[in-house]
Amino acid sequence: MSEENSPQDSKQAPTEMRLSILGMRCAGCVAPVETALSSVAGVISVKVNLADHSAIVQGDADPDLLKKALQESGYDGAVMEGFEDPSEQEEMELQRYKQLVRKSVVAGVFGIPLMIMGHFGGVPDIGSEAGNWFWPEIALLTLWILYYSGGHFFVGAVKSLKAGQANMDTLIALGTGSAWLYSCVVIDYADYLPSLSAHAYFEASIIILAFINLGGALETKARGKTSSAIRALIGLQPRTARVVREGAELDIPIEEVGLGETLRVRPGEKIAVDGVLIEGHSSVDESMLTGESLPVEKAEGAKVAAGTMNLKGSFLYTATRIGRDTALAQIIKSVREAQGSKPELAKLADKIASIFVPVVVGISIFTFILWASFGPEPSMAYAFVTAMTVLVIACPCALGLATPISVMVAVGRSAQAGILIRNGEALQVAGTINCLVVDKTGTVTEGKPTVSMIEALGTYKQDEVLQLAASIEKGSEHPLADAIMRAAADKSLKLTRAKKFTAVAGHGVSAMLKDKAVLFGNAALMEAEGIAYDEFTIRMQYLAEQGQTPMLLAVDKKVAGIIAVADPIKADSAEAISALKQQGVRVLMVTGDNQATAQAIADKAGIHEVKAQVLPEEKAAIVKELQAEGLIVGMVGDGINDAPALAQANVGIAIGTGTDVAIESADIVVLQGSLLKVPEAVLLSKATVKNIQQNLFGAFIYNSLSIPIAAGLLYPVFGILLSPMIAGGAMAMSSVTVVANANRLRWMDLNDTEEKAYKQQVIELFAAFKKSWT
């Protein structure tokens, strides 16, 4: 982004706040949180991320009102602002992990011995003399454990019920609370109950909590790994900067650096803010932002980015973007927004999750009535056990985490590879692309053309031809104009001020230079202006076939010279095109260049379909035509003229070295400018969609099978009833499995083939599951 177009000078965008949400435990919490925040005046949009318990709110809302709305819905929140320290977040998650482990251990230490004694006759009978003092004490002990190990579930359930909602807390509180109350009724009224029904379930209530808290601890640890990429990006932000003020160098907090200030960077230090180098030179490691391992040489006038590492040499630079406007800050923001966005696959899961808990409670009640009415004796005991098991085994969490946790890991993994995915929808669709339209200049080629040949005609000399061409191109933004300007600067040619400058899109430029009508462009421009050029056609054709772009200079309706510009193909373009073809993607190159030059470049890159001499507005039309054929079209470009096509495509992919307009129009940004990152993005998209499908399938199958089994479906045929304690353990582990499966994406080799990557899925799943435990 150029300094002139920096966010500071642009139109004021809506305020954006990031909130940390306390009390979100399952997918059923997402909709109430979104509804609560959206109801506050001034809120434009809300994105809730279940995976990291946060929300991004856009608009001009009062933070206190947002917090109040959350509290009224049974949740709490705090605005996250200022410098973020990844170590603090890691410490908070570690403390939560330890807290959940302690709660699990306390419940297990008392629950497991009680269960063992109950099965092997180590406890007195209910109603016996010894039982009359033993069981009340057990009731009090388990009540304390319910308070210590399960109090957060009961508090959450009460808050959600006050707000007229139901979530996972509701299921756990109903299941464990009813087990404790039922047991109290049994020991108080044992003389009035059939002997077969006189069984207490105190141990079940606390062992369920032991399993659920253990599962929550494992999920917290595994979920922390999913956000390792965003933490790594945050960790790149330096906390201090060395500024030069009144001749003195001072170390100050990064928040105090102002625009236009001069900063000093020494060897081995991180660059504090974005800027332009004004004195000295060095090599800078930009791999943390672009994924490119080779250091980049920086000299005066070069741009430097916050978070990159200065390797050698000390230099001074001027701050051009600070705070939230630096490239690093914008990348972090985009990654977070993408991690919180919802692809199409998530919508079905969200709809089911929104009604999941009420439906489960209804099934539990129906199960109780069915067993109490038609079950064998003791029917009430059977009815209670099956109803409690249904409540405990149902897991909305696995369903809710299935999509966001995979998106979160995939977006973070892509950012580490230098691929910035802006939303979940793009992440999903990229893998379905079967046609890719690529621009030539700056995409397939380096985008840094150089003048390869100057031929003067008539009475003109080479320097005169170059001087006239540079004078007229001074007002142009085309990459080829830069080549002309650099060539003139190298020869120290004095340029003439152009008047009546006009840029003819796709053709060239025209202007008045010292009362001379000068045109510079392609053959189409000459033909349109009625200038004869037939005698130069063969010469231009030869240059074009060599991969050069020939341009004609005309002065007062006569051709005065030919200038050829060559833009070398990128070293990895042919490899990238080959990889895309292996993925079954049809590749089409479009360019405003002439057919011969375009074909020469395409042949070198291995592209068989070329559309040349295409005007900027025609690129979007070509994308539309391909879409009309039923193709899922991706567009890769880097220039202003590519923006309409990038917006029209199913997935727009911008080269990060391109213009701001192109980048803003794209769904995916390749930070280092390599076309090889495009097949990597496609491969990651396919793997992510498969991962989400696996998670959703597992969550649906788990709940579809486990709830009927918990309700006693197997009892009439096999005489099998599921224990509530086993149900609690199964519920806890279902969420851990989903998170472990998503974490496989963190270790995915993006240079691998799709087939080989798919074959490794089972192996990686077990490895991920093992890592989530350790």
N, C-alpha and C positions, 0 to 999 in steps of 0.2 A: 504494500500500500504506500503510495507516495505521500510525502509530507503534506502536500496541498490537500489531499483527500483524507487526511487523518480524521479519526473520530471526533477529535476535539472541535474540528471546524464544520463537521457535518450537522445535519438536522438532528435535534435532540431525540434520541431513541427512548422508548419506554423504560422506566426504571426496572431493574431486575434484582430480585432478592433470592438468596438461597437459604432455605430454612432446614434446620435439623429437627426431625419429627420424633418425638418420644411417645411410645405406646403402640407403634405399628408392629403387629406380630404375624399377620397373614394377609392373603390377597383380599379378604373381605374388608380390610382396613383402607384400601386404596380409594375406593369410591367415596366413603364418608369424608376422608381427608380432602379429596378434590372438591367435593360439594361444599364443605365448610369454608375452604379458602376462597372458592369462586364466589361465595355469597357476600364477601366483603366488598364494599364500595371501592371502585378504582381498579379492581383486578381485571386484567385482560385475558390472561391465560394461566393455567396451572399444570405443571408436569410433576407427578409424584413418582419417585423412584423407590420401590419397595426393597430393592437389592441393597441400597445403602442408607435407607430410612431418611430420605431427604426430599425436598420439594423445591422446584424453581418457580417463582411467582413473578409474572410480568405485569406491569401496571404502575399506578401511583397510589398504592394503598398504605395505610398506617400500619406499621409493624405491630403496634399494641393491639389493634383490632384483629389482625391476623392471628395473633396468639390467643386472644379471647375467643375467637371463632373455633379454634382448635380445642381449647379447654371445654367449651360448651358441647363439643362432640366427643368428649372423652379422651382427648389427646393433649399433648403439650408440644411447644416448639420454641425455637430460638433462632434469631437471625445470625447467620454465619458471615462475618465480615472481617476486614483487616487481613494481615498476613497469616497464612495458614501454615502451621508447623506439622508436617506429617508425623513426626514423632509423638506429638500430643494425641493425635487421632489414634495412632497405634497403641499408645498407653491406655487410652479410654477403652478400646476394644479388648485389650489384655485384661483390664480390670473387670470388664463385663464377663469375659470368659472365665476368669477365676471365681467370680461371684456365682455364676451358674454351676460351675464344678462343685463349689462348696455346698450349694443347695442340693445338688444331686447326691453328693456323698452323705450328707446328713440324713436325707430321706432313705437312701439305700442302707446305711449302717443300722437304722432301726427297723426298716421294712423287711429286708431280706431275712434276718434272724427270726422275725415274727412269722414270716411265711413258712420258713423251714420247720419251726416248732409246731405250727398249725398243721402241717402235712404229716408230721411224724409223732403227733400226740404229745407234744411238749408243753401244751397249754391246758389249763383247767377248762372243764366244760362250762358253757354258759348256763347260769342258774344254779351251779353248785356253790358250796360254801366258799371254796377258794376262788371260784369265778366271780363271786359277788364283790370281792375287793380287787381282783386282778384286772378285770375288763374295764371298770370305770377309770382305773389308772392308765390303761392303754388308750382309752378314749381321750383323756386329757393330754397324754403324750403326743398322740397323733394329731390332735387339734393344734398343738404348738408347732408341730412339723408342717401342718397345712399352712399355718401362718408364716413360718420362716421360709419354707421351700416353695410355697405356692401362693403366698400373699399377693404377688404382682399379678397373678392370673385373676384372682378374685376382685382386686381393685379395678383391673381393666374391664372385667365383666360388668361390674356395677356401673362404671362410667359409660360403657357402651349402651347398657340398658336404659340409663337415664336419657341418653341421646336418641333412644328409639332404634338402636342398631344391635347387631349381633356379630361376633367374630370368633376367632379361635379361643380367646379367653373364655368366652361364654361356654363353649363345649367342654373345656378342661374344668372350669369351675363347676358346671352342672355334674359332670361325671364324677369328680373326686368328692365334691361336697355332698352329693346324694349318697355316695358310698359310705361316707362318715355318718350322715344322719340316719341312714337305714340301719347301720350297725348299732347306733345308739338306741334306736327303737327296739332292735332285737334284744339287747342286753337288759333293757328296762322292762320289757314285756315278754320275756322268754317263757313265762308260765302260761301265757295265753296263745302261744304260737305252736304249730305242729313241730315236732322234734326235728324233722328234716329241714324246716325253714330256719331253725335257730342257728344261723351261721353269720358271723361278723366278717366285714370286709375292710377292717381298718388297714391291714397290710396292703391291700390292693390300692387304696387311695394314695398312700405315700410312695409305693413302688412306682405307680404311674407317674408321679411327680419326679421321681428319681430318673426315670427313662426320658421324660420330656425335657427336663433341665439339661441332662447329658446331651441329648440331641441338639438342644439350643446352643450349648457350648461349642459343640463340634461345628454347627452351622456358622456360628460367629467367627470361629477360626478360619473356616474355609471361605466364608464371604470376605474376610479381610484380605485373603490372597487375591480375590477377584478384582479388588481395587488397587492392586499393587502398581498398575500402570499409571493411574491418575496420581498416586502418591509419588511415583518416580518423577512425574512431570512437575508436581508441586515442589518436590525436593530440589529441582533445578533452580528455583528462584533464590537468588542471593538475598541475604538479609541486610547487607550493608553495601555502600558504594563509596568510592574514593572520588570526590569532586575537587575541582580546582577553582578556588574563589580568592580573588585579589592576590593571585600569585602563590597562594598557599594551598597545599593538598590536605583535605580533611576526610576522615571516614565518618559517614553519617548514615542513619537508617534509610533503607531504600525508599520509604514513604516520603522522605523529605527532598528527594531529587526533583528538580523542576525542568520543564521543557527548555531546551536551548542551553542548558548547562554543559560545561566541559568536564569530562570524566577521564580519569587515568586507569588503565588496566595493565597490571604487571603479569609476568609469566606465571602460569599455573592458576590464575584467578578466573572466576566466572564473570562474564559480562553482565552488568547490572540491569541496564535498560537498553531498548533499541536505539540505534543511532547511526551516525555516519563518521567514518574515520577521517580525522583532519591532520594527524601528524604521526609518523612512524609507519611500521608495517609488521605483520606477524602471520602466523598460521593459526587458524581457529578450528577447533573440533566442533562440528555442527551435527554430529551423529545423533545426539539426543533429540534433535528436532526433525532431522530429515531422514535418518536411517542410513545416511551415506558415511561409510567408515573413514574415507580419505579426508585429511585436513584440507581446509580451503585457505588459499593465500589471500591475505587482505592488504591492500595498499590504500593510499589517500583516495577518498571518494567512495570507498567500498562501504556497503551497509553491514552492520553487525547486529545480532539479535540477542536479547536477554536470555540468560541460562546457558549459552554456549561457552565453551572453555577456551581461553587463550593459552596456546601451547608454548610459544616462544616469542620473545620480543615484547617491548612495552610500547603502548601507543595511547594517544589522546583521541577522544571522539566526542561528538556533540549529541546530546539526547534529543531524539525526534519523537519517541513515543514512550510514555511512562505508565506505571500503574496497570490498570485493567486494559490499556490500549496496546501493550506490547504484544508481539507475535506469540510469545509463550503464553501470556494470559489469555489471548483469544483462542489458542489451541486448547488450553485447559477448559475454557468455557464451552467450546464446541464439543469436546469429548464428553463433558458432563451432560450437556443438553441431549447429545445422541444417546448416552447411556440411559437417560430418563425417558426417551421417546418410545412410542409403542408402534411396532410394526403390525401389519394386518393380522398376523398369527395370534397376537395377544388379545384381540378383541373378543374372540369366542371365550377364551379363558376368563377374561374380566367379567363377561356376562354371567358365566356359570358361578364364578366366585362371589358375585354380588348377592346371589340367592342361596349360596351353598349352606351356610350355617342354619338358616330357618328350615331348609329342607331336611337337613340331618336331624335337627331337633324333632321335626315332624315324624321322620322315620323312627326315631328312638321311642317316641310316644306310641306310635302304631305298633312297634315291636313289643312294648310293654303290655299293651292291651291284648295283643294276639296271644302271647304266652300266658298271661294271667287268665285268659278265657278258655284256651284250648290246650295249654301245655300240661305235661305230666306233673304229678306232685313231687316236690313242693312247687306249685305253679308260680307263686309269688316270688320265690327265690330265683327261679329261672327267669321270670319276667324282669326282675330287677337287674340281674347279671347281664342279660343280653342287651337291655336298654342302655346300661352303663357302658358296655363294650362298644356299642354303636357310636356313642358320644365321643369316646376316647380315641377310637381308631380313625375316624374321619380326619382328613388332613387338607384343609384349604391352602396351607402354606406351600406344599409341593406344587400345587396347581398355580398359585400366584407367582412363585419364583421361577417357574419353567421358562418363561420368555425373558423377563428383565435381567435375570442373572446371566443368561447366555449373551444377550446384547451388551451388557456391561463388560464382560470379559472380552468379547470380540472387538468392541470399539477401543478398549484399552490396548489389546494386542496389535491392532492396526496402527494406532498412534505410535507405538514403539517401533513399528516398521516404516514410519514416515508416510502413513496413509491416514488422512483425517476424514472420518466418516461422520457426516453432520446429522443424520437422523436414522432411526431404526428402520424406516421404510426403505431407504436407499440400501441399507445393509441387506435387507431381505430380497429386494428386486435385482441387485447387482448379479447375483448368482444365476438369475434366469435370463440374462442378456444372451441373445443369439445373433445379434448384429451390432457391430461397433463401428461408428463413423469417427474417423480421426482426421484432424486438421494436419496440414503438412508443416508449415513454418512454426518452429518452437515446440512441436509435438513429436513428429517423426524426425525432424531435423533439429540441429542445435538451437536454431532461432537467433544465431549470431552470424549473419551473412557478412561476407567480405567481398570487396570489389576484386574480381578476378581478371577483368580485361576492360580496357578503354580503347575504343577505335574512333579517331577523329576523322571527319569527312570534310571535303571541300577545303576551304581556307582556314578552318579551325585547327587548333592544336589540342593535344590531350588534356593539358591543364585547363584550357579554356572550357572544354566540354565538361570536365569534372567540376569546375568552378560554377558554371551555369546550373548544372544538375544539383549541386549542393545548395546553391542559393534558393532554388525553387523548392527543394525538399525540406528546407529548414522548418517549414510549418507543418510537415507531415508527421504522423505518429506511426507509420508503417515500419516494421522491422528493417525492410530494405532501405528505407530512408536513413536509418542509423548507419548502415554500411557506407552509404555515400558520404555522410557527414564525417565519419571517422577517416575515410580516405582523404577528404579535403583537408581535414585538420592535420593529418600526417604530413601533408605537403605545405602546410601553413598558408593555404590559399585564402585570400580576402574575399568574403562573400558579399554579394550585392543584395540590398534590401528589396524584397519582393512586394509587389502591389497587386491587388485584385486576385489574391490567392484563392484557388478553388481545388478541392479534392474531389475527384470523380471516382466514386467507390468501385473497386475492382478493376479500374483502368489506369489511373495515374493522377497527375496534378498539372495544373496550369496556372500561370501568373504573368505579370508584366515585369520585366527587368530592364530598366533604363530605356523605356519606350519600345522594347522588343517583346513580342508575344512568344512566350516560351512554353512548350509542352514537354512533359517527361513521363513516359509510361510505356504500356505495351502496344502491340499492333492494333488492338481494338480501339485504343484512344486515337491513334493516327487515322484509322479508317473512319471513325466517327467525326473527326475534324476535317476529313477530306484531304489528308496529306499523303502523297504518294510514297510508298515504301517497298514496292514490289521487288526492286533490285537488291534489297537486303534480306529477302525472305530466306534464301538458301543459307546465308551466313547465320541468321538467327536460329534457323532450324538445327544447324550443326551444334551451336552453343547449347541449345535446349536439350539435345540428345546426350550431351555430356553432363547433364544435371545442373546446368547453370541457367540463370534467369536473365535473358537479354532484354534490355529496355532501350527505347529510342528517345533521343533528344531532338526536338524540332524547334527551330527558331524562325519566326515569321513564315510559317507554312512550309519550311524546307528541313529535311533531316540533316542534322549537323553532327551526329555521332551516335555510337552504340556503346552502352556500358553494360557489362555482364556481371552479375552478382552470384556467387556460389554460397550455398548454405549446406555445410556437410551434414550427413545423416548421423544421428546419435549412435554411439558405439553399441548400445543394447537394443536398438529399435528392431532389428531383424530377429533377435532372440525373443523379444516380447511378442512380435507378430506370430512367430512360430508357436509360442506357448498358448496364445489365444486360439489359434487354429486347432491345437490339440484338445482344447476345451470345447470345441465345436462351435466357436464363434466366427461368424462371417465378418471380415474386415473390409471396410470401404474407406478410401482416402478422398477427401474433398479439399480443393484448394482454388484460390483465385489465380494461380500461376497457369502458364500455358500448358497444353497437353503434353508436349514433348518433354519438358522439364519435369512435370509431375510424374510422367511415366518412368523416367529415368530414376527418380527418387524411389518410386514405388517398387521398381524392379530390384533395387538394392535392398529394400526392406522386406521383400517377399510378399508385397500386396498385389493382388491380381485385379482388383476393381478400383478404378480411378475416375473421379469426376473433376475435370479441370475447368479453369476459367469460370468458376462459380462466384457469383456476387454474394456479399455478406447476407443479404436477406434471403437468398436462395438456399442457404445451408439449412435453415429451419424447415423450409419447404421439402427438402430432400429427406429430412428426418420424418416429417409427416407422411411422405409417400411410403417410406419403409414401414412405418407403423400401420398404414392402411393395408399393407400386405400381411398383417398379422404378426409382424416381428416385434420382439422386445428390444428396443434400440438404446444403446449407450452412445454418448458423444464425448470425445476427448478433445479439448481445445485449450488455448492459452490467451487468446486475444479478445479485444473488445468486440470484434466482428463475430466471434464465436458465441457470445452471450445468448442471443436468441435461440440458437440451436441447442445450447446446453440446457436452457430452461424448457425447451420443447421435448427433449429426450426423456425416456423413462428414467434414466439415470445420467446426470451430467457429471463428467469428471474433468476437473480443471488441473492443469499443470501449475504447481505452486510458484514457478518462476514467471508466470504470466501476469496479466493485468488484474487489477482489483475487481473490475466489472465481471470478468470471466470467473474469478474465484467466488464472488458473491452469488453468481448464477448457478453454481455447481452444487451437487449433493455430496460429492466426494472430491477431496483435494489431495493430489499427490505432491507432498512437500518438497521433495528433492528434484522434481522435474524429470524423473525417469519413467519412460513408457512401460518399463518392465514391472512397475508397481501395479499396473492395471490388471494383468492376469492374476497377480497375487491377491488383489481386492476381490476379484471374481471367485477365486478359490476359497478365500476366507468366508465370503458370503454363502457359498454352497455348504461349507462345513458348518457354519452357524445355523443355517436353516435346518440342516439335518440334526444338529444338536438340540435345537428348540423342539423339533418334532419328536425326538427321542424323549425329551423331558415331559412334553405334554402327553405323549402316549403312555409313558410310565405313570404319570400322575393320574390320568384318566383310568387306566387299567387298575392301578392300586385302589382308588376309591370305588370303582365299579365292582371289583371283586371283594374287597375287604369289608365293605359295609354289609352286603348280603350275608357273608360268612359270619360276621360279628352278630348279625341278627338271628343266626341259628339255622341258616339254609342247609348246612350239612348234617344237622342233628337227626332229621327223620330217616336218612339213609345210612349214615355212618356212625351216628351217636356221638358226634364231635361238637363240642362247644368251645369257642375261643375264650381264653382267659383275658380279663380286662388288663392285666399286667403285661401280657404279651402284646395286646392291642396298643398299649401306650408306647412300648418299645418300637413296634412297627411304625407307628405314626411319626415318632421322633426320627427314625432312620430314613423315612421316605424323603424328608427335606434334605437331609445330609447327602443322600444319593443324587438328588437333582443338582445340588451345588457342586459336588465332586465331578459329575458329568460335565457341567459347564466349564469347570477349570481345565478340562482337557484342551480347550482352545488356547490356553495360555502357552502351551508347549508345542503348538502346531508349527510345522515347518512350512512356511509360505512358499518356499521354492520347490516343494514336493509336488508330485503329480496328484491329481484328485483320486485316482484309483489306489495309489500307494497309501495316501492319507486315509482313505476309507478302510483299507485293510488293517490299519493300525488302531482302529477305534476301540475294539474290544480290549486290546492290551493297554491302551491309554486309560480306559475307563477304570480298570483295576488299579493301575498306578495312581490315578487321581484319587480313588477311594482310599487307598493306603495313605497317601500324603495328607488327606483331610483328617485322618486319625492321628498322624504323627505331628 
